[in-house]
Amino acid sequence: MQGSYKSMSELTRGILKQFWGYPSFRPLQEDIVDSVIEGKDTLALLPTGGGKSICFQVPAMAMDGVCIVITPLISLMKDQVMHLKKIGIAAAAIFSGMHHNEIEVAYNQAAFGMLKFLYVSPERLMTDAFIEALRKMKVCLLAVDESHCISQWGYDFRPPYLKIAEIRQYIPHTPVMALTATATPKVVDDIQYRLGFKEKNVFQTSYERKNVTYNVIHEADKYGLMYRLLNKLDKGSGIVYVRSRKRTKIIAEWLQSVGISASFYHAGLDTKTRDYRQQLWMDGKIKVIVATNAFGMGIDKPDVRLVIHLDLPDSLEAYFQEAGRAGRDLKPSEAFLLVSDTDINKLKDNINSSYPELSKIKIIYEALCNYLQIPIGAGENQTYDFDINAFAQYYNFSLLEVFNAIKLIEREGLFMTSEAMNTPSKIHIKAGREDLYRFQIEYKEYDTLIKFLLRNYPGILSDFVNIREEQLSQKTNISIDKVERQLKNLDSMNFLTYIPRNDKPQIQFLTERIDVRYFTLSDEIFRNRKEDAARRIDAVIDFVNNNEDCRSVQLLRYFGENIRKTCGRCDVCSSKNKMNVSDNEYRDISETIVCELRESDNNVYEILKKVNNHHEEKVLETIKWMIDNDIIERDGERIKLRHN
């Protein structure tokens, strides 16, 4: 492929056009791609919807070897693999709950150069099977998505990410590409240090979203305000975020009762329901989706005009990402954070519930192991179906306490959890071609089923294929029960691997069960994270209580950008814009100021003397607004026109 292009830039643009259909890169994307192809460790900070995946997928296609992509989000993994396959690129993902034969096939495909992309979760990295497979692979790029997770200062720190640097010893000449949408300056430095960058190399666009207006409204009647905002939504769609799964349903039903097309979404729903509701919303058949923060990751719906938060988020990073799902098409959009008098106290109380006492976490861990019947010293790399609601009810635990304890243990790296996913049945025939005929002669009762599989699933001898037992039954005239029984028998005879469908949430133990006497959580996971969570919550509280600075300026300042220009539209700016100065008064005052400053720079006192036909307070407010909006600027004690 490379031989038909005169330069590497032509090659990457050709790949972009051929596989993704885009005639050109977005701003900064091509610079990032070039950096990776030059073999440099690269950190790309692009906003939500900024096209991060293109930045590692395109260069990987231009390089020789497999690209290993590390991400903690199974749903995104599966979506990206499905999309890559759809456009003709070989890709696979390895995640919790997969059959060991499935994992082995994926590793072998990567080792023999049959894959271009292999997606893995960070917990997988230090397993013996992964390291053994990695030694056999030719790896062209190591891409680390959600890279803020590697930093203990990041808002979603995950200790397994720290293992990424350790695997670089097996691929010493392979560049690393880190990607994230949100990172403070401290986290940016920490990401590069933790990943062992050979030299600092950061590509970052501004976090500023000029088309999105951020508003914080202090309002006791949240439902009433939410209704008024959504009722004005003529075109496009909306998202309402809440913290509780239960409230998603309550609010969606209330919106329906007042005539607004709405549905609800959270990770506790079965996959079929989630996919169906998401698609209705994507297609515009539902105007509003009420969701927890599980909704929206990787969803690229361009016409979201309105995002409403009914509850305070845990961090400004989370808020920025969720609000950032508005206006992907760069058209004017709004985000509203609704705050009542009790919200701040609730947010502070949430820290304690999110970090149960260590003694309680030990009790939950021991109960969980007993519930799954895992002896001490056993369970490593084993996957179990796990219903958190049934578990909490069985031991009479608080569901919230169990959820938060499990999340802390998961972050310690002892196990991984996965939500319910509608995983179809899969088959891979392991028998070699020379054994097939002999097997069919010897076991004639399976002949009809085997012949149908071989004729209709051409890749079944080299890879797992998805099957539907109902369809097999219909096409072969064999009852569903008999189809399932024959597949299980063929599996036990080692002729094929049959993985029945599974739509249950699961938990995979990454280590053997620990005697509770020796169970503990590291400071990085427990004490330090609790202190860090408190600091993040303080930042959220400061944000909602600061009615002096433009909301966009506040958010940008948090992420290390010192942009002084105000948006002119948020609740703070709108309040200042009113400033008790009528449009005619503002026009008269501002025109006089501009005329005076065209003659020469001047100090505020002299300007006040020149504009003596208006009240001094109104002149000062107009001057401040003109400075905030970059019409004029202060230079020491003097004011002058700003020349853009």
C-alpha positions as CSV (number, residue, x, y, z in Angstrom):
1,M,0.0,0.0,0.0
2,Q,2.8,2.4,0.9
3,G,4.5,2.1,-2.5
4,S,1.8,4.0,-4.3
5,Y,2.3,7.2,-2.2
6,K,5.1,9.7,-2.6
7,S,5.3,10.7,1.1
8,M,4.1,9.5,4.5
9,S,1.7,12.4,4.7
10,E,0.1,11.3,1.4
11,L,-0.1,7.8,2.8
12,T,-1.9,8.7,6.0
13,R,-4.3,11.0,4.2
14,G,-5.0,8.2,1.7
15,I,-5.7,5.8,4.6
16,L,-8.0,8.4,6.2
17,K,-9.9,8.8,3.0
18,Q,-10.0,5.0,2.1
19,F,-11.2,3.6,5.4
20,W,-12.9,6.5,7.2
21,G,-14.1,8.6,4.2
22,Y,-12.7,11.9,5.5
23,P,-10.9,14.1,2.9
24,S,-8.7,15.7,5.5
25,F,-7.7,15.6,9.2
26,R,-9.1,17.9,11.8
27,P,-6.8,20.5,13.4
28,L,-3.9,18.9,15.2
29,Q,-4.8,15.3,14.2
30,E,-2.2,15.2,11.4
31,D,0.5,16.6,13.7
32,I,-0.3,13.8,16.2
33,V,-0.2,11.2,13.5
34,D,3.1,12.4,12.2
35,S,4.6,12.4,15.7
36,V,3.6,8.7,16.2
37,I,4.9,7.6,12.8
38,E,8.2,9.3,13.6
39,G,8.4,6.9,16.5
40,K,7.9,9.5,19.3
41,D,6.1,8.8,22.5
42,T,3.0,11.1,22.1
43,L,0.3,12.5,24.4
44,A,-2.8,13.7,22.7
45,L,-5.3,15.8,24.6
46,L,-8.4,16.3,22.5
47,P,-11.8,17.3,23.8
48,T,-14.8,14.9,23.8
49,G,-15.8,14.3,20.2
50,G,-12.4,15.5,19.0
51,G,-11.5,12.4,17.0
52,K,-9.0,10.7,19.3
53,S,-9.4,7.2,17.8
54,I,-8.3,8.4,14.4
55,C,-5.0,9.6,15.9
56,F,-3.9,6.1,16.7
57,Q,-5.8,4.1,14.1
58,V,-4.5,5.9,11.1
59,P,-0.8,5.7,11.9
60,A,-1.1,2.1,13.0
61,M,-2.5,1.3,9.5
62,A,0.6,3.0,8.0
63,M,3.0,1.0,10.1
64,D,4.0,-2.7,10.1
65,G,2.7,-4.8,12.9
66,V,-0.2,-4.9,15.4
67,C,-1.4,-1.9,17.5
68,I,-2.2,-2.8,21.1
69,V,-5.0,-0.6,22.4
70,I,-5.4,-0.4,26.2
71,T,-8.8,0.9,27.5
72,P,-10.9,0.2,30.6
73,L,-14.2,0.5,28.8
74,I,-15.5,-2.8,27.5
75,S,-18.4,-1.2,25.6
76,L,-16.1,1.1,23.8
77,M,-13.7,-1.8,23.0
78,K,-16.5,-3.8,21.4
79,D,-17.9,-0.8,19.5
80,Q,-14.5,0.1,18.0
81,V,-13.7,-3.5,17.1
82,M,-17.1,-3.8,15.4
83,H,-16.6,-0.6,13.5
84,L,-13.1,-1.6,12.4
85,K,-14.3,-4.9,11.1
86,K,-17.1,-3.2,9.3
87,I,-14.7,-1.1,7.3
88,G,-12.5,-4.1,6.5
89,I,-9.8,-3.8,9.2
90,A,-8.9,-7.0,11.3
91,A,-9.4,-6.3,15.0
92,A,-10.2,-8.2,18.2
93,A,-10.8,-7.4,21.9
94,I,-9.9,-9.3,25.0
95,F,-12.0,-8.6,28.1
96,S,-13.4,-10.2,31.2
97,G,-15.9,-13.0,30.7
98,M,-14.3,-14.4,27.5
99,H,-13.7,-18.1,27.2
100,H,-10.0,-19.0,27.4
101,N,-10.1,-20.6,23.9
102,E,-11.4,-17.3,22.6
103,I,-8.5,-15.4,24.2
104,E,-6.0,-17.9,22.9
105,V,-7.3,-17.5,19.3
106,A,-7.0,-13.7,19.6
107,Y,-3.5,-13.9,20.9
108,N,-2.5,-16.3,18.1
109,Q,-4.0,-14.1,15.5
110,A,-2.0,-11.1,16.8
111,A,1.2,-13.2,17.0
112,F,0.8,-14.4,13.4
113,G,0.1,-11.0,12.0
114,M,-3.6,-11.6,11.3
115,L,-4.7,-8.6,13.4
116,K,-4.1,-4.9,13.0
117,F,-5.7,-3.9,16.3
118,L,-5.8,-5.9,19.6
119,Y,-7.9,-4.2,22.4
120,V,-7.1,-5.2,25.9
121,S,-8.1,-4.0,29.4
122,P,-5.2,-2.8,31.7
123,E,-5.8,-5.7,34.1
124,R,-4.8,-8.1,31.4
125,L,-1.3,-6.8,30.9
126,M,0.6,-8.6,33.6
127,T,-0.9,-12.0,33.1
128,D,1.5,-14.7,32.0
129,A,-0.6,-15.5,28.9
130,F,-0.5,-11.9,27.8
131,I,3.3,-11.5,28.3
132,E,3.9,-14.8,26.5
133,A,1.8,-13.7,23.6
134,L,3.4,-10.2,23.5
135,R,6.8,-11.7,23.1
136,K,5.6,-13.3,19.9
137,M,4.0,-10.2,18.4
138,K,5.4,-7.5,16.2
139,V,3.9,-4.4,17.9
140,C,4.0,-1.1,15.9
141,L,2.2,1.0,18.5
142,L,1.0,0.9,22.1
143,A,-2.1,3.1,22.4
144,V,-3.4,4.0,25.9
145,D,-6.9,5.4,25.9
146,E,-8.3,7.2,28.9
147,S,-4.7,7.8,29.9
148,H,-5.6,10.0,32.9
149,C,-6.4,6.7,34.7
150,I,-2.6,6.2,35.1
151,S,-2.2,9.2,37.3
152,Q,-3.0,9.1,41.0
153,W,-4.0,12.8,40.5
154,G,-6.4,11.8,37.7
155,Y,-10.1,11.7,38.5
156,D,-10.4,8.0,37.7
157,F,-7.1,6.6,38.8
158,R,-6.8,2.8,38.2
159,P,-3.7,1.0,39.5
160,P,-3.6,-1.6,36.7
161,Y,-2.6,1.3,34.4
162,L,0.7,1.5,36.3
163,K,1.6,-1.9,34.7
164,I,1.7,-0.4,31.2
165,A,5.2,1.0,31.7
166,E,6.4,-2.4,32.8
167,I,5.4,-4.1,29.5
168,R,7.5,-1.6,27.5
169,Q,10.6,-3.7,28.3
170,Y,9.2,-6.4,26.0
171,I,8.7,-3.9,23.1
172,P,11.5,-1.4,23.7
173,H,11.4,0.2,20.2
174,T,7.6,0.6,20.1
175,P,6.2,4.2,20.6
176,V,3.5,4.8,23.1
177,M,0.5,7.0,22.4
178,A,-1.5,8.3,25.3
179,L,-5.0,9.8,24.7
180,T,-7.4,11.6,27.0
181,A,-10.1,14.3,26.9
182,T,-9.5,15.9,30.3
183,A,-6.3,16.3,32.3
184,T,-5.0,19.1,34.5
185,P,-1.4,20.2,34.0
186,K,-0.3,18.1,36.9
187,V,-1.9,15.0,35.3
188,V,-0.4,15.8,31.9
189,D,3.1,15.6,33.4
190,D,2.3,12.5,35.5
191,I,0.9,10.6,32.5
192,Q,4.2,11.1,30.6
193,Y,6.3,10.1,33.7
194,R,4.2,7.0,34.4
195,L,4.3,5.8,30.9
196,G,8.1,6.2,30.6
197,F,8.1,8.8,27.8
198,K,11.6,9.2,26.4
199,E,10.9,12.9,26.2
200,K,8.0,15.2,26.9
201,N,5.8,15.4,23.8
202,V,2.2,16.9,24.2
203,F,-0.3,17.9,21.6
204,Q,-3.2,19.8,23.0
205,T,-6.0,21.8,21.7
206,S,-7.8,24.3,23.8
207,Y,-10.5,23.0,26.0
208,E,-12.6,25.9,25.0
209,R,-16.0,25.0,23.4
210,K,-17.1,28.3,21.9
211,N,-20.4,26.9,20.8
212,V,-21.4,25.5,24.2
213,T,-22.8,27.8,26.9
214,Y,-22.4,26.6,30.5
215,N,-24.9,27.8,33.1
216,V,-25.3,27.2,36.8
217,I,-28.8,27.9,38.0
218,H,-29.7,27.9,41.7
219,E,-33.3,26.8,41.7
220,A,-35.5,24.9,44.3
221,D,-38.0,23.8,41.6
222,K,-35.7,21.8,39.4
223,Y,-38.5,19.9,37.7
224,G,-40.2,23.1,36.7
225,L,-37.1,24.6,35.3
226,M,-36.1,21.4,33.6
227,Y,-39.6,21.3,31.9
228,R,-39.3,24.9,30.7
229,L,-35.8,24.3,29.3
230,L,-36.8,21.1,27.5
231,N,-40.1,22.5,26.3
232,K,-38.2,25.2,24.4
233,L,-36.1,22.6,22.7
234,D,-37.5,22.8,19.2
235,K,-34.8,21.1,17.2
236,G,-32.1,18.5,18.2
237,S,-32.1,16.4,21.3
238,G,-31.3,16.6,25.0
239,I,-29.7,14.6,27.8
240,V,-30.6,14.8,31.5
241,Y,-28.0,13.5,33.9
242,V,-28.7,12.2,37.4
243,R,-26.7,10.2,39.9
244,S,-29.2,7.5,40.7
245,R,-30.5,4.7,38.5
246,K,-33.8,4.8,40.2
247,R,-34.3,8.5,39.5
248,T,-33.7,8.0,35.8
249,K,-37.0,6.2,35.5
250,I,-38.9,8.5,37.8
251,I,-37.8,11.6,35.9
252,A,-38.3,10.1,32.5
253,E,-41.9,9.0,33.4
254,W,-42.6,12.5,34.8
255,L,-41.4,14.1,31.5
256,Q,-43.6,11.8,29.6
257,S,-46.5,12.8,31.8
258,V,-46.1,16.5,30.9
259,G,-45.8,15.8,27.2
260,I,-42.1,15.6,26.6
261,S,-40.8,12.6,24.6
262,A,-38.3,10.8,27.0
263,S,-36.9,7.5,28.1
264,F,-34.3,6.4,30.6
265,Y,-30.9,4.6,30.4
266,H,-28.5,3.2,33.0
267,A,-25.9,0.4,33.1
268,G,-28.3,-1.8,35.2
269,L,-30.6,-2.4,32.2
270,D,-30.2,-5.4,30.0
271,T,-28.1,-4.8,26.9
272,K,-31.1,-5.2,24.5
273,T,-33.1,-2.5,26.3
274,R,-30.1,-0.2,26.5
275,D,-29.3,-0.6,22.8
276,Y,-32.9,-0.2,21.8
277,R,-33.4,3.0,23.8
278,Q,-30.1,4.5,22.7
279,Q,-30.9,3.9,19.1
280,L,-34.4,5.5,19.5
281,W,-32.7,8.6,20.8
282,M,-29.9,8.5,18.2
283,D,-32.6,8.3,15.5
284,G,-34.5,11.3,16.9
285,K,-37.5,9.2,17.8
286,I,-37.1,10.1,21.5
287,K,-36.1,13.7,22.2
288,V,-34.7,13.3,25.7
289,I,-32.7,10.6,27.4
290,V,-32.5,10.6,31.2
291,A,-29.4,8.8,32.2
292,T,-26.6,8.2,34.7
293,N,-23.0,8.9,33.6
294,A,-22.9,5.4,32.0
295,F,-24.6,7.1,29.1
296,G,-22.7,8.9,26.4
297,M,-19.2,7.3,26.3
298,G,-18.2,7.0,22.7
299,I,-21.6,8.2,21.4
300,D,-21.2,10.7,18.6
301,K,-24.6,12.3,18.2
302,P,-24.0,15.7,16.7
303,D,-27.3,17.5,17.4
304,V,-27.4,17.4,21.2
305,R,-28.6,21.0,21.9
306,L,-29.2,20.7,25.6
307,V,-27.5,18.9,28.5
308,I,-29.0,19.3,32.0
309,H,-27.5,18.1,35.3
310,L,-30.1,17.6,38.0
311,D,-27.4,16.5,40.5
312,L,-24.0,17.9,41.2
313,P,-21.2,15.8,39.6
314,D,-18.2,14.4,41.7
315,S,-15.6,16.4,39.7
316,L,-15.3,19.1,37.1
317,E,-13.6,16.6,34.9
318,A,-16.8,14.5,34.9
319,Y,-19.0,17.5,34.4
320,F,-16.9,18.8,31.5
321,Q,-17.0,15.5,29.7
322,E,-20.8,15.1,30.2
323,A,-21.6,18.7,29.3
324,G,-19.3,18.3,26.3
325,R,-21.7,15.9,24.7
326,A,-23.6,18.9,23.6
327,G,-22.9,20.6,20.3
328,R,-20.7,18.1,18.6
329,D,-21.8,19.7,15.3
330,L,-20.3,23.0,16.5
331,K,-23.7,24.7,16.5
332,P,-24.9,26.7,19.5
333,S,-25.8,24.4,22.5
334,E,-26.3,24.8,26.2
335,A,-25.5,23.0,29.4
336,F,-27.4,23.7,32.6
337,L,-26.3,22.6,36.1
338,L,-29.3,22.9,38.4
339,V,-28.4,23.5,42.1
340,S,-30.7,23.5,45.2
341,D,-29.8,24.5,48.7
342,T,-29.3,20.9,49.9
343,D,-27.1,19.7,47.0
344,I,-23.8,20.8,48.4
345,N,-24.3,18.9,51.6
346,K,-25.4,15.8,49.7
347,L,-22.2,16.0,47.6
348,K,-20.1,16.2,50.7
349,D,-21.9,13.3,52.3
350,N,-21.3,11.3,49.2
351,I,-17.6,11.1,50.0
352,N,-18.3,9.1,53.1
353,S,-20.6,6.7,51.3
354,S,-18.1,6.3,48.4
355,Y,-15.4,5.3,50.8
356,P,-16.8,2.8,53.4
357,E,-14.7,1.9,56.4
358,L,-11.9,-0.6,55.7
359,S,-13.5,-3.0,58.2
360,K,-16.7,-3.0,56.3
361,I,-14.9,-3.5,53.0
362,K,-13.2,-6.6,54.4
363,I,-16.6,-8.0,55.5
364,I,-18.0,-7.4,52.0
365,Y,-15.0,-9.0,50.3
366,E,-15.2,-12.1,52.5
367,A,-19.0,-12.4,52.0
368,L,-18.5,-12.1,48.2
369,C,-15.9,-14.9,48.1
370,N,-18.2,-17.1,50.2
371,Y,-21.2,-16.2,48.0
372,L,-19.2,-17.3,44.9
373,Q,-17.9,-20.4,46.8
374,I,-14.2,-19.5,46.3
375,P,-11.8,-21.1,48.8
376,I,-8.8,-19.1,50.1
377,G,-6.0,-19.4,47.6
378,A,-8.3,-20.2,44.7
379,G,-10.2,-18.2,42.1
380,E,-7.4,-16.6,40.1
381,N,-8.4,-15.8,36.5
382,Q,-11.9,-17.4,37.1
383,T,-15.0,-15.6,36.0
384,Y,-18.4,-15.8,37.8
385,D,-21.9,-14.6,37.0
386,F,-22.6,-12.0,39.7
387,D,-25.9,-10.1,40.5
388,I,-25.0,-7.3,42.9
389,N,-28.6,-6.8,43.9
390,A,-29.1,-10.5,44.8
391,F,-25.8,-10.5,46.7
392,A,-26.7,-7.4,48.7
393,Q,-30.1,-8.7,49.5
394,Y,-28.8,-12.1,50.5
395,Y,-26.5,-10.6,53.2
396,N,-28.8,-7.7,54.0
397,F,-26.0,-5.2,53.0
398,S,-26.7,-1.7,51.8
399,L,-26.6,-1.8,47.9
400,L,-24.7,1.5,47.8
401,E,-22.1,0.3,50.3
402,V,-21.6,-2.9,48.4
403,F,-21.3,-1.0,45.1
404,N,-18.6,1.4,46.4
405,A,-16.7,-1.4,48.2
406,I,-16.6,-3.5,45.1
407,K,-15.3,-0.5,43.1
408,L,-12.5,0.1,45.6
409,I,-11.5,-3.5,45.5
410,E,-11.6,-3.5,41.7
411,R,-9.3,-0.5,41.6
412,E,-6.9,-2.3,43.9
413,G,-6.7,-4.9,41.0
414,L,-8.1,-7.9,42.9
415,F,-10.9,-8.4,40.4
416,M,-12.8,-6.9,37.4
417,T,-16.5,-6.4,37.0
418,S,-18.6,-6.1,33.9
419,E,-22.1,-5.0,33.4
420,A,-24.7,-7.3,31.8
421,M,-23.8,-7.6,28.1
422,N,-25.8,-9.4,25.4
423,T,-23.0,-11.7,24.3
424,P,-24.1,-14.0,21.5
425,S,-23.3,-17.7,21.3
426,K,-19.9,-18.4,19.6
427,I,-18.3,-21.4,18.0
428,H,-14.8,-22.3,16.8
429,I,-14.1,-25.7,15.2
430,K,-10.7,-26.9,16.5
431,A,-10.5,-30.1,14.5
432,G,-8.0,-30.0,11.6
433,R,-9.3,-30.4,8.1
434,E,-7.8,-33.9,7.9
435,D,-9.8,-34.9,11.0
436,L,-13.1,-33.5,9.8
437,Y,-14.0,-36.3,7.3
438,R,-13.0,-39.0,9.7
439,F,-15.0,-37.5,12.5
440,Q,-18.2,-37.2,10.3
441,I,-17.9,-40.9,9.3
442,E,-17.4,-42.0,12.9
443,Y,-20.2,-39.8,14.4
444,K,-22.9,-39.6,11.7
445,E,-25.5,-38.2,14.1
446,Y,-23.7,-34.9,14.0
447,D,-23.2,-34.8,10.2
448,T,-26.1,-32.5,9.4
449,L,-25.1,-29.9,12.0
450,I,-21.4,-30.0,11.1
451,K,-22.0,-29.7,7.4
452,F,-24.2,-26.7,7.9
453,L,-21.6,-24.9,10.1
454,L,-18.8,-25.6,7.6
455,R,-20.9,-24.4,4.6
456,N,-22.3,-21.2,6.2
457,Y,-19.5,-20.0,8.4
458,P,-16.4,-19.9,6.3
459,G,-14.2,-18.5,9.1
460,I,-15.2,-21.1,11.6
461,L,-11.9,-23.1,11.3
462,S,-9.7,-20.1,12.1
463,D,-11.7,-18.0,14.4
464,F,-14.8,-17.8,16.6
465,V,-18.0,-17.0,14.8
466,N,-21.3,-15.7,16.3
467,I,-24.3,-18.1,15.9
468,R,-27.9,-18.2,16.8
469,E,-29.2,-21.6,18.0
470,E,-32.7,-20.7,16.8
471,Q,-31.4,-20.1,13.2
472,L,-29.4,-23.4,13.3
473,S,-32.5,-25.2,14.4
474,Q,-34.6,-23.6,11.6
475,K,-32.1,-24.3,8.8
476,T,-31.2,-27.9,9.8
477,N,-34.7,-29.0,11.0
478,I,-33.2,-30.0,14.3
479,S,-34.9,-28.9,17.5
480,I,-33.3,-26.1,19.5
481,D,-32.8,-28.4,22.5
482,K,-31.0,-31.0,20.3
483,V,-28.9,-28.3,18.6
484,E,-27.7,-27.1,22.0
485,R,-27.2,-30.6,23.2
486,Q,-25.1,-31.5,20.1
487,L,-23.0,-28.4,20.4
488,K,-22.3,-29.2,24.1
489,N,-21.4,-32.8,23.2
490,L,-19.1,-31.6,20.4
491,D,-17.4,-29.3,22.8
492,S,-16.9,-32.0,25.4
493,M,-15.4,-34.2,22.6
494,N,-12.9,-31.4,21.9
495,F,-14.2,-31.1,18.3
496,L,-15.2,-27.5,18.7
497,T,-15.5,-24.8,21.4
498,Y,-19.0,-23.8,22.1
499,I,-19.7,-20.6,24.2
500,P,-23.4,-20.2,25.0
501,R,-24.8,-16.7,25.0
502,N,-24.6,-14.8,28.3
503,D,-26.5,-11.7,29.3
504,K,-25.5,-11.7,33.0
505,P,-23.2,-9.3,34.8
506,Q,-19.9,-10.9,35.7
507,I,-16.9,-10.6,38.0
508,Q,-13.5,-12.0,37.2
509,F,-10.9,-12.6,39.9
510,L,-7.5,-11.4,38.9
511,T,-5.8,-12.8,42.0
512,E,-6.5,-15.8,44.3
513,R,-8.8,-15.2,47.2
514,I,-6.9,-13.5,50.1
515,D,-7.4,-14.5,53.7
516,V,-9.3,-11.5,55.1
517,R,-6.7,-11.3,57.9
518,Y,-4.2,-10.1,55.3
519,F,-6.7,-8.1,53.2
520,T,-5.9,-4.3,52.9
521,L,-6.2,-1.5,50.5
522,S,-3.2,0.7,49.6
523,D,-3.1,4.4,50.5
524,E,-3.2,5.2,46.8
525,I,-6.6,3.5,46.5
526,F,-8.1,4.4,49.9
527,R,-6.8,7.2,52.1
528,N,-5.2,9.3,49.3
529,R,-8.1,8.9,46.9
530,K,-10.5,10.0,49.6
531,E,-8.5,13.1,50.2
532,D,-8.3,13.7,46.5
533,A,-12.0,13.2,46.0
534,A,-12.6,15.8,48.7
535,R,-10.5,18.3,46.8
536,R,-12.4,17.6,43.6
537,I,-15.7,18.1,45.3
538,D,-14.4,21.4,46.7
539,A,-13.6,22.5,43.1
540,V,-17.2,21.7,42.1
541,I,-18.5,23.7,45.0
542,D,-16.3,26.6,44.2
543,F,-17.5,26.4,40.6
544,V,-21.2,26.5,41.4
545,N,-20.8,29.3,44.1
546,N,-18.6,31.6,41.9
547,N,-20.9,34.0,40.4
548,E,-18.2,36.5,39.5
549,D,-16.2,34.7,36.8
550,C,-17.5,33.5,33.4
551,R,-18.3,29.7,33.6
552,S,-16.2,28.9,30.6
553,V,-13.2,30.9,32.0
554,Q,-13.6,29.0,35.4
555,L,-13.5,25.6,33.6
556,L,-10.6,26.5,31.4
557,R,-8.7,27.8,34.4
558,Y,-9.2,24.5,36.2
559,F,-7.6,22.7,33.2
560,G,-4.6,25.1,33.2
561,E,-5.8,27.5,30.5
562,N,-5.6,31.2,31.4
563,I,-8.0,32.5,28.9
564,R,-9.4,35.9,30.0
565,K,-12.0,36.3,27.2
566,T,-15.5,35.7,28.6
567,C,-18.1,33.7,26.7
568,G,-20.7,36.6,27.0
569,R,-23.6,34.1,27.3
570,C,-23.4,32.0,30.5
571,D,-25.5,32.8,33.6
572,V,-22.6,34.9,35.0
573,C,-22.0,36.8,31.8
574,S,-25.7,37.3,31.2
575,S,-26.1,38.7,34.6
576,K,-23.2,41.1,34.1
577,N,-24.4,42.0,30.6
578,K,-27.6,43.3,32.1
579,M,-25.6,45.4,34.6
580,N,-28.5,47.8,34.9
581,V,-27.4,49.5,31.7
582,S,-29.9,49.7,28.9
583,D,-28.9,48.9,25.3
584,N,-29.0,52.6,24.4
585,E,-26.9,53.6,27.4
586,Y,-24.3,50.9,26.7
587,R,-24.2,51.9,23.0
588,D,-23.7,55.6,23.9
589,I,-21.1,54.9,26.7
590,S,-19.1,52.4,24.7
591,E,-19.0,54.5,21.5
592,T,-17.7,57.5,23.5
593,I,-15.0,55.3,25.1
594,V,-13.9,53.9,21.8
595,C,-13.8,57.4,20.2
596,E,-11.7,58.7,23.1
597,L,-9.3,55.7,23.0
598,R,-8.8,56.1,19.2
599,E,-7.2,59.5,19.9
600,S,-5.0,58.1,22.7
601,D,-4.8,55.7,25.6
602,N,-6.2,57.0,28.8
603,N,-6.7,56.2,32.4
604,V,-10.1,55.3,34.0
605,Y,-10.3,58.7,35.8
606,E,-9.9,60.6,32.5
607,I,-12.5,58.4,30.7
608,L,-15.0,59.0,33.5
609,K,-14.5,62.8,33.0
610,K,-15.1,62.4,29.3
611,V,-18.3,60.3,29.8
612,N,-19.9,62.7,32.3
613,N,-23.4,62.5,30.9
614,H,-23.9,59.0,32.5
615,H,-23.8,57.7,36.1
616,E,-20.2,56.8,37.1
617,E,-21.2,53.3,38.2
618,K,-22.7,52.5,34.8
619,V,-19.6,53.8,33.0
620,L,-17.4,51.6,35.2
621,E,-19.6,48.5,34.6
622,T,-19.4,49.2,30.8
623,I,-15.6,49.5,31.0
624,K,-15.3,46.2,32.9
625,W,-17.6,44.4,30.4
626,M,-15.6,45.8,27.4
627,I,-12.4,44.5,29.0
628,D,-13.9,41.1,29.7
629,N,-15.0,40.8,26.1
630,D,-11.7,41.9,24.6
631,I,-13.0,45.2,23.1
632,I,-10.5,47.2,25.2
633,E,-7.6,46.2,27.5
634,R,-5.9,47.4,30.6
635,D,-2.2,48.2,30.3
636,G,-0.9,49.1,33.8
637,E,-3.0,52.1,34.9
638,R,-4.1,53.0,31.4
639,I,-6.9,51.7,29.1
640,K,-6.4,51.2,25.4
641,L,-8.3,49.7,22.4
642,R,-7.6,46.1,21.8
643,H,-6.4,45.4,18.2
644,N,-7.2,41.8,17.2
